[in-house]
Amino acid sequence: GKHRSSPLTPDMIRRADLILGMTPLHIQEAVKLSKDARGKSYLLKEYVNCDPKNAQIPDPMGSTLEIFKKCFKEIREACAMFADT
């Protein structure tokens, strides 16, 4: 589609009720940008109580199509669980 990513800003963090990242680095970067991220930033899979041993979803950039599909499946499943809550 027409969606494009955009850099996270302190204003986005301030306005957000919930911040969901895929890796711990995403959460760390949000908190580094703004202290407002504390207490409302979680890993997506952690937030939906999905397999805490594998709570991160690694960035597939530069990987094979198979890896992209695996990441997509993990995100889709976690989003479905999120929608059910």
C-alpha positions in Angstrom: 0.0 0.0 0.0 0.9 3.6 0.5 2.1 3.2 4.1 5.7 4.3 4.7 7.6 4.2 7.9 8.6 7.4 9.6 11.1 8.2 12.3 9.8 8.1 15.9 9.7 11.5 17.5 9.3 12.7 21.1 6.0 14.2 20.1 4.7 10.9 18.8 5.7 9.3 22.1 4.1 11.9 24.2 0.8 11.6 22.3 0.8 7.7 22.3 -1.2 5.7 24.8 0.8 2.5 23.9 4.1 1.9 22.1 4.7 -1.6 20.7 8.1 -2.6 19.4 9.4 -5.7 17.8 12.8 -5.8 19.6 14.2 -4.6 22.9 16.3 -2.1 21.0 13.0 -0.4 19.7 11.8 0.0 23.3 15.3 1.3 24.4 15.3 3.8 21.6 11.8 5.1 22.5 12.8 5.6 26.1 16.1 7.3 25.0 14.0 9.7 22.9 11.6 10.6 25.6 11.0 9.6 29.2 7.3 9.6 28.4 7.8 6.2 26.7 8.4 4.6 30.1 5.4 2.5 31.3 3.7 2.4 28.0 6.3 0.7 25.8 6.3 -3.1 25.3 7.4 -5.7 22.9 4.3 -6.7 20.8 4.6 -10.4 21.7 5.3 -9.6 25.3 2.2 -7.3 25.5 -0.1 -10.1 24.2 1.5 -12.7 26.4 2.8 -14.7 23.5 5.8 -17.0 24.1 7.9 -14.9 26.5 11.0 -16.9 25.6 10.8 -15.6 22.0 9.3 -12.2 22.7 11.2 -10.3 20.0 10.6 -10.3 16.3 13.9 -9.7 14.6 14.1 -7.2 11.7 14.2 -9.2 8.5 15.8 -6.5 6.4 18.4 -8.1 4.1 17.1 -11.6 4.8 15.5 -14.1 2.5 11.9 -14.2 1.5 11.4 -17.1 3.9 12.6 -15.0 6.8 10.3 -12.1 5.8 7.3 -14.6 5.7 8.2 -15.9 9.1 8.3 -12.4 10.6 5.0 -11.5 8.9 3.4 -14.6 10.4 4.6 -13.8 13.9 3.4 -10.2 13.6 0.0 -11.3 12.2 -0.5 -13.8 15.0 0.5 -11.3 17.7 -1.8 -8.7 16.1 -4.7 -11.1 16.1 -4.1 -11.8 19.8 -4.0 -8.1 20.4 -7.3 -7.6 18.6 -8.9 -10.3 20.7 -8.1 -8.4 23.9 
